[in-house]
């Protein structure tokens, strides 16, 4: 009797081959004896796709207006069977948030008790996409462009983190963790090279590049199921998408995660099987060109005229009410979960990327096409004309894809060859530190202090990834009289503060501004997670290349020194940037003197990095000596003080005589498209804030199976599909959803249509879900 397994028709003798394959793989060490319990989880955190300002570029005009692809929280848990455990959550978000961390930990304690998961052993990190909805941080500076706090953005992130951790917890099973490292040279350039060059020449000579090039990857292997996921850390900014983009996107790192998770679904089992028994794997080559999302069981009619006649029989359907759950059950990836097997989770995490841009072609003046000024990144004195160019210039989507693909391909190489198994203790250390007045003892024994937070003039100049405005320039260590007068209208810095922050000219004295509540954090979390010979440094900000190198070296020296105990020269130290909260940038002392954007954004003055090194060395020493460490002052919970100015959705209406989900602009009748073409359909819709359709989809491409069924094949999670929402004017109750499908090269010949899901709101506040579909068309 034959049985379907995936999309291959297996006969009993196939299982003998499978057994043989597992024996071979086990002999190669892929199914090694487990050291730990391992669990992975993932959940949708896509925020409101309309009306909300994006987080990252500080551009008040960058408002969410659709979805490029959905955002997720991805989690791994590694636990000793009867001992410590650590949790690492990677967010497709600009950065972590202190209030998100506080409320997530509260939920975990309510569910699991105070000891199992808490702020000490849970790390929450952001990938630094600048294309996600903002409004989820609790400090004033970070919610100005979103018109205050956005509860919907906050709630979906906290919910998604909690659910991803729950899934990882429930997936905990005996397993192993393997590690690999390798260099990736073409996914970033230094965007502040003049500041980097101010570091000591002897120090710079120790390194081949002025950026971080190493990717560190963890491969998680379940004892029964085999490989179940990977997390890696690599430094490059999430700014391939520009400051004018309005589509929610995980940028290059989110794209890389999508590519790798789909690669695992499409190839992992088939490739392993073929490596062992390729001669008997009949039909394998055919499956390589037919995505698993469209089964090769479905008949593929080669007669174009018959396909055209079939497509013409399916006209656009009128919009109609639908259960909310249908947008979830129709999702492509929900179709392919293999019973009790954990889904493959792949996270591309951020590291010390403060001065590393993905716009690798360099910086150019948009008016002349010439290179920007090296020191100030200006064009004839104007910063707003200087932009970095990505490898797909002028197409930002293509640049995002290329940088994501480069990270994905390096991760695949490291994943396939990962052989160093992590062994040893699971441990963690954590403390809160007030950086507004921290006493720091330098290596010269000179005692200095950090300062209350302040932003310098060069912050307003922006960067070459997203320039600022007016007459600000990077590298400004003087300021000017006019903007000082403007500043003084908010808060005049004291002489002590001005002296402490030198040579930074203070534009906004944020650390001493408390109305209506704190403008920036001062109490920051410092955390070390350990899994065997791997140590993860959780950093609540963005470290430059050289700042990160100094911190890693300092921690490594403590842990692997003469009294290193079980730590040795094989110790690996990685930086997880933008983790647990956000406090902007950290440069070296020398880079700070130059006062480019990164130095002007180093909140706590020229000795900020020295403060971090001192405190991380304390944590490392306590871990080495198995000592506890005081928790330090607690950060504030400002949730009840948040001001929300974004108005809610009042009412949605379709035009007279139309229904929600009706076609506004259909695909032309008798249309035939080839791979690479763009197919576009527009529907009468409603505001996406009515329902985020979490773990669902606003857009869907369906394939006709030749019988009676429309099979979902592409949705909001797919690179090739874009959901674009718009109103004819700001206060209009009408809106449209345009769905664009760039037909991928792997698309199967056949009949397709585009479907839209949404939710409308009436005057009484009731939410009603709807759907509609375009006319069918042929892909040849």
N, C-alpha and C positions, 0 to 999 in steps of 0.2 A: 504494500500500500504506500502510495506517495504522500508526502506531507510538505506543505509550504513552510519554508523557513526564510524570512525576509522575502526576497523575490526569486529565490532559487527553488526549483522543485527537487527535493531531496528524496533519494531512495535509501533503504536501510544500509547499503554498503557505504554510503557517504559518511555515515556516522563512525565507521571504522577509520576513515580518513581523518575525520575531525578528532577522534581520540588520538590518532598518531600525531596529528599536528600539535595537540596540547602537550604530549610527551616531549616532542622536539622543543617546543617553546620553553617548557619547564627546564629542560636540560641546558638551555641557553641563559637561564637565570631570570627570564622575564617573570616567571611566577615564583619568585624567591620566597623563602620563609619569612613570614611577616614579623615586623617589630612592633607595629602599632595597630590601632583601630583607625580607619580612614573613612571619612564621609564627605561627599560633595553635594551641593545644592545650588539652585538657581531660581530666580523669580523676577517677574516683570516690575520695573520701577518707572515706566514711561509716564512722565507728568503731563500736565495740560498742554495740548497741541494748538492752543489759540490764546491770544491776548496777553500772555505772560512773557516778561522779559527774559532773555537768555542770560545765563551766568557765565562770566569769563572776560568778555571784552569791555565791559562797562559802557556799552553803547545803548542808550535809551531807546534807539530806534530799532534795535534788533529784537523783534517780537516773534514768538513762536506762531507758526502758521501752517503746521502740518508735520508729517513724519517722514524722515529719510529711512531710518530703521529704528526699531524699538530698543529701549535701554533696559539693562538687567543688573541685578545684584547677584554676584557669584561668590560662593562660600566654600572654603574647605575647613574641615576639622581634623586634627591629628591628635590622638590620645594614646597615652600609655594604658594598657588594659586595666590596671589598678592604680593609676596615678594621675599626673597632671594632663591637661589638654589645652590646646590653643585653637583659636578661631581666627581666620582671616577672611574678611569680606571685601571684595573688589566691586566698586560701584561704577557703572557707566554714568558718572556724574562729574562735575567740575572738580569737586573736592569733598572731603568729609566735613561734617558739621558738628559742633559741640552739642547743640541741643538734640540733634539726631542721635548722637551717641548716648546722651543721658537718657532719652526716652526709650531707645532700644534696649539698653541695659535694664531699665525698670521692667520692661515687658519680659525679658529673659529671666530675671529674678522672680517675677510673679509666676512664671511657668515652671522653672526648674529649681528654685531655691536660690539663696544668696551666693553659694559657693561654686556651683558648677560653671556658670558663665557670668562674668562680670567685667568691669572696666579694666581689670588687670590682665585678663587673658583673651579678650576680644579686641581685635583691630579692625577698623573700618576705613577703607582707603578709596580715594577717587582717582579716576584715570586722567582727569583734567580736560575732558571734552569741553569746548566752549560753545556747544550747540545743544545744551540741555536747559530745561526751564529752571529759573532761579527762584529765590524767595524762601529757601529752606534753612538759611543760616539765621542765627539769632542776633547778630551784631549789626548796627546801623549802616556801616560802610558797605556791607555786602548785600543790602536789600534796597539801596537807593534807586537803582534802575528798574526794580520790579514794583515800585510804589508800595514798599513795605513787605511784610511777611505774606507768603502765599500758602495758606493752610493745605490746599490740595497738593502742592508740590511736596510739602513736608510729609503729609500723611502717606502718600504713595511710596515714598522712599523708606520710611520707617516700617510700613507694612511689608514691603518687599524684602528688606533686610531680615526682619523677623521670620518671614516664611522661608527664605533661603537657608537660614540657620536651622530652622526646624527640620527642613528637608535633609540637610547635611547630617543633623543629629540622628534622624531616623534611618539614614543610610549607613551609619557607622558599622563597619564590619572589619574583620581582620584583613590587613593589607600592608603594602609597602610603599615607600616613597623613594624615588630615584631622582638624581639631580644631574644637570649638565650645564655647561657654560660655553659660550662662543661669541665671537665678535660679529657685529653687523655694522658696516661702515657707511651705508648709503641711505640711512633713514633720519639723519639729523645733521645740522651744522650749528656752530656757535653763533648766536645772534648778537652777542656783545663781545667780540674778539678784542676790542681795545681794553676792556676791563680785565679779561683773562690775561692779557699780556702784561698787566701791572703786577701779577704774581711774580715771586722771585724766579729768576731765570733758572737757577739750579733746580728748583722744584719742577718747573715746566719741562726740563730736560728728562725727567724721570718717565715722561709719558709721550707716546707717539702722536697723540691727537689732543686737540683742545675741546673734545667732547667725550662723554662716556660712550663706549662702543660695545661693552659686554652685556649680553643677555644671560640671565640666570633663570633656568627652567626647572620646575618640579614636575615629575611624572607620577601620578597616583595610580597604583595597581591594586585592584581588589583580588583577594586570593581565589575567589570563584569566577568572577567575571572578567578578570584581566584588566587592561588599562581603562580607567573611567574618567580621566581628565588630566588637565595640566594647568599650572599657574606659572607665569614668568614675569620678571621685572626687567624693564628696559627704559632708558631715559630718552624721550622725545616729546615735545609739546603736543597737546591735542588741539592744534590750530591749523590743520590742513583745510578745514572749513572756515570760511572768512567771517568777518564781523558783520556782513550784510546778510548772511544766510538765515533763513527763518524756519528751516526744517529740523526737527529734533533728530539728533544723530550722535552716535558714540564716537564720531570722528575716526581717526586711523586705528586707534586701539580697539574701539568697539567693533570696527569692521574686521580687524584681525581675529577677534573672538568669534564673530559670525563665520568667517571663512574656515576656521579650524574646527568649530563644532560641526559644521556641515561636512567638512572633509571626513571627520570621524564617522558620521552617520553613513556617508556614501561609500567609504573605502576601508574602514578599519578591519572589519571582519573579512571582507572579500580579499583584501591584500594579504592578510596573514595566511588565509587558507591557500591562496595561490602560491605563496612563497614555498609552502611545503608540498603541495600536490598540484602544481600548475598544469601538468599534462592532462589530468583528468577533469579539470575545471572547465567543462564545455560551456560556451556562451559567455565566458567572463569578459572577453574583449567587447562584446556587444553591450554589456552592462556598463562599461566604462563611458559610453557615450549616451546612455539613457539614464537620467537621474533616477534614483530609487524612489523619488516622490511621484514619478509616473511609472507604474509597474510595466515591465515588459510582457506581463500577462495581457495587458490591454491591446486589442488588435490595432495595428497601425496600417491604415488603408493608404496605399501609394497612389490612388487614382485621384488626381487633383479635382477633376470635375465633380466627382461624387462627393468629395469633401466640401466643395463650394455649395452644392445643392443641399447638403446636410446643414451647413452653417446658416443658409438662408431661411431655414425653417424655424430658427430660434431668434425671434425678435426681442427687443428690449422689453423687460417685464416692468409693469407698473410698480412703484414703491408700495410696500405693504408692511403692516406690523409684524414683528418677529420676536420670539423670546430672546432675552439678553444672552442666554447661554449659547445661542447658535453662533455668535461671533467667536466664541472660544472653541466649540466643538469642531468648527470648520477650519481652525488654524492648522496649517500644514504640519508643524512639528508635533502637534498632539496626536497626529495619526501614526507616527512612527515610533512611539515609545514601545520598547520590546518587553512587555510584561513586567516582571519584577526587576529586570536589569536596570541599574541606575543609568540615567541619561548622562552622556558625556558632557562635561563642563570644562570650558577653557577660558581662562582669564589672562588678559594682557595688562599687567599692573604698571603703575607709574613709579619712577625712581627719582633721582636728582636731576630734574630736567629744566631747572630755572632758566638757564641760558642756552637751551638746545631747541632749535626750531626744526620742524619737518619741511620747511620751505627751502629745499636743498639747492635750488638753482642760484640762490643769492638774493641780494636786495637791489631793487631798481627804482628809478624815478618814473612815475607813471606819465609824466609830461614829456620827458626827453628820451626815455629808454636807457639812460646812462646809469652807472652804479651810484648808489647813495654815498654821501660823505661817510668815511670810515669811522670817525670819532663820534659824530652827533647823529648819524642816520637821518640826515636831512637832504633836501633837494633845494638848492638855492636858499637855504635857511628855513625851509618849511618841512616840518616832520610829517604832515599829513599827505605828502606826495610820495613818501618812501615806503614801499611794500616788498615783502619777501615773496618769492615765486616758488610754488611747489613744482614737483616733477611733471605734473599734468597741465601746467599753465597753458592757457588761461582758464581751464576747467577745474574748479575746486573739487568737484566730485571725483574726477579722475585722479587728482593729486591725493585725495583721501584714500582712494582705492589702491594706488601704487604704494604709498607708505604703509598702509595696512597689509598689503600683500607681501611686502618685503619683510615685515615682522613675522607674518604668518609662515612664510617659507623658512625663515631661520628657526622658528619654533618647531616646525615639522622636522627639520634636520636634527635638532637637539632632542626632540621627543623620541625619534626612531633610534637614536644612538645612546640614550641615557643609560648609564650602567653603574654609576656611583650610588650605592644605596645609603640612605641616611640611617644612621644607627646611633643609639644613645638616648640620653634623657630628653624629655619634653619639659620645658620650663619657661618661665616668664618673670619679668620684673616691670614695675610701673610706678610712676610717681607724678604728682602735679607740681609744677614749678611756676612761681610768679616771676616772669621775665621783666617786669616793669622796674625792678630795683634789685637785680640779682648780683651778689658779690662774686666776682670771678678772679681767681688767681692764675695769672699767666705763667707760661713755662719759665719766664725770666724772673718769677717770684713777684712781679709787679702786681698789685691788687687794684682792680678796676671795677666798674659797675656797668650794668646795662641801664637803659633809659626807659621811661614811659614811651609808649608807641607814638610814632610820628611818620607822616608821609612827606617825602621830598618833592621838590618842584618837578623833577624828571618823571615822576609817576604820571603826570598829566600829559607827557609827551607820548605815552604808550610805547609800543615796541614795533619792530618791523613786521610782526605778525598781525598787528592791529594798531595803527598809529592813532595818536590823540588829536588834539585840535589847538586852535589859537597859536600863540607864539612860543609854546614850550619846546624845549629841546632836551634830548638825552645828554648826560654829561654836564648838566648845569649845577655847579657847586656855589653859585652866587645868589640866584633868585632875582626878582626885580621889584621895584617899588610899587607898581600898580597891583600886582597880585598879592603883595604883602598887605596892602590896604584891604583887599577883598578878604584875605585870610583873617585879618584882625577883627573883621565883622563877626566871625564865628568864635575864634579863640586866639588870643595873643599868647604865644609861647613865653614862658618865663625865661629869664637869662640862664638859669641853671639848665633848663631843658635844651635851649639853643646850644649851649656849650657842650652838653652831653652828646648831642646828636651830630656835632661837627665831623666832617665838613658838609653834612647834609643841610641845605637851607630848607627850613620847615615850611611846607605849603599848608598842611592840615595837621594840627596837634591832636590827633585822634585819641591818643592814650589818656588825655586829660579832659576829654569831652564826655559827659554823662547824661546829656539831655537828648531825647526822653529816657534813654538808657545807654549803656556802654556802646561806644562806636566800634571798638575792636577788642579782642580778648587780651588779657594779660596773664591769666593762669592757664598754662599749657600742659597737655599730657605728654610725658616722655615714657617710651615703652620699648622693651626688648622681648621678642619671642624667640624661643629656641626649639629646633627639631634636630636632635642629634648634632651633627657638625655644621648645621646651618643656623645662622643668627640673623634675624630680621630686625632692623632698626625702624621703628614707627615714628615718622617725622611729621609734625603738625604744620607743614609748610613746604616751600619749594627751595631746595638747596641748589646752588650752582654746581657745575662740574667739579671745580677744585674744592669747594666747601664740602661736598660729599666725599671726595677722596680723603680729605683730612680727617673727617669724622670716622670713616670706615677704618682707616689706619690706626687711629687712636683706640678704638674699641678692640680691634684685632690685637693690638699690642698688649692690652690688659688681659685678654682672654687666653692668648697663646704665649705669654711670657714665661719666665722661669717657673712661676708657680701656676702654670696653666692647667694643672691637673689632667683631666681627660681631654681637654682641648689641646690641639697640636697644630702643626703647620698646615694640616688639611682643613682648617677652619675656613668657612665661607661666610662673609658678611655682606648682606644686601640692604639697601635703603628702600623703604617703602614710603614714597613721598605723599604729601597731602592726606595724612592719616590721622583720624580721631578728632581733629578740628583743623581750622585753617588760620594761619597767622602770616600769610604772605611769604616774602622771600628771605633767604639767608645767603649772604655773600661772604667771601673772605674779607679780612681787614683791608687788604690791598685793593680788592675790587670795590669795596665800599668807598674808597677815596676818589674813585673815578666818577661816582654818582650817575651811572647810567640807570636805566629803569629798575634793574634788579637791586642795585644799591640803594636807590631812593625808596624802594619798597621793603627794605630790611628794617622792620618796624622798631626794633629795640636798640638801635645804634650800632657803632662800629665793632663792639665786642659780643655781638649776638652769637656768632659761631663759636667763640671761645666759651660762652656760657653753655651752649649745647654740648660741646666736647667735654667740658667738666662734668656735667650732669650725667651724660651717657657713660662716662668712665666710672662714675659712682655706681650706676646700675650694673654695669658689667662686673665690677669688683664684687658687688653683693651677690650676683649670680654665681661667680666663680667660687666664692667662699661660702655659698649656700646660706646666706644671711638675708633676713627680711629688711625692708627699707620703709621708712615712714611714707604714708600716702601723700602728705603735703596738703596745702590749702585746696579746698574744693572749688571748682568753677561754678559760676552762677547758673541757675535755671531761670531763663528770662521768658519762657513761653507765655506766661500770663500777661506779660507786659508788651507783647508784640502788637504793632499797629498794622492793620490791613486796610489798604486804600483801594485795591483793585475791586471794582464793582462786580457783583455776581451776574449770572445770566438771568435776564428778566423773562424773555419770551423768544421762541422760535416760530416762524411761520413760513410756509412755502408760498410761492406766488399763487394768485387766484386761479383755481382750476387745476392746480398741481398737488401732488402728494410728496411727502418726504420720501426720498429714494427714487423718485422719477428721474429719468434721464433729461438733462438739460442740453447736452451736446453728445450725440451718440457716435459710435464708430460707423463710418459709412457702410451702407449695405453692400453685400458682395465683396467685402474687403479681403484681401489676401496679403499677408506680410511675411517677410523673411527674417531670419535671425539677425539681430542688430538693429532692426527697425524699432521705432517708438510707437506704441499704441496708446491712445488717449481717450478717456471717457470722462464726462462731467455730470454729476448728479446734484439735484436739489437736496440740500443737507441741513444740518443743524449744528450748533456750537459743540465742539468736541469736549468742552469742559463739563457738559451734562453727564457724561460717563466716560471715563478714561479707557474703558474696555480693557482693563488690566487682564493680561493673559488671553486677550482676544485680538481682534484685528478690525481696522476700519476699511481696509482694502484687501481684495482677494482676486486672484486669477484662477479660473476653473477650467478644467479640461474635460471634454465629453468622452466618455469611455466606450462609445459605440453602442451602448445598450440603452439604459435609462438614467444613468447617473452622471452628475457633474462632480468631478474629483478636484478637491482643492490642491493647487500645485505651488502657488506663490502668495505670500501675505506680507503684512507689515514688517516682518522680520527679515525680508529678503532685500538684498542690495539692489536688485533690478526693478523694484517697485517703489513708487513714491506717492504719498498721500498729501495733497496740497489743498488747504482749506482757505476760503476767503469770503469776505462780505463785499457787497457793492459799495458801501460806505460804512463808517465806523459804528453808527447807531442803528443800522438796518437790522431788521429781524429776519431777513432773508440771508441765506448763505449757500455756497456751493462747495462740493468736494470734487476736485479733479484728481483722477488716478492715472498715473503715467507708468506704463510697463515697457521697459527697454528689453526686448526679447533676447534672452541669453543664448549663447552659442550651443548650450546643452539642451535647449528646449526641443521637445519631441514634435514631429510633424503631426498635425491634427486640428481639431476644432476647439476653440477657446471662447471664453467670455470674461468680462470683468464685473465683479460684484462689489457693492459698497454696503457697509453696516454703519449705523449711527444711532443717536438718541436725541430726541427733541424734548423741549420743555414748554408746557402751556402756562397760561396765566395763573393757574392754581398751584403751579410748582410741580405738577406731576411729570415724571420722566417716562417717555414711551420710546421703545426701540423699534427700528425700522430697517428694511433692506431693499435693495433694488439691483437689477442686473442690466448690463448692456446687451446689445445684439451680439450674436455670435460672429466669429471671424475665423479665418484659416491661417495657420502658420505652416509654411512650406519648408 
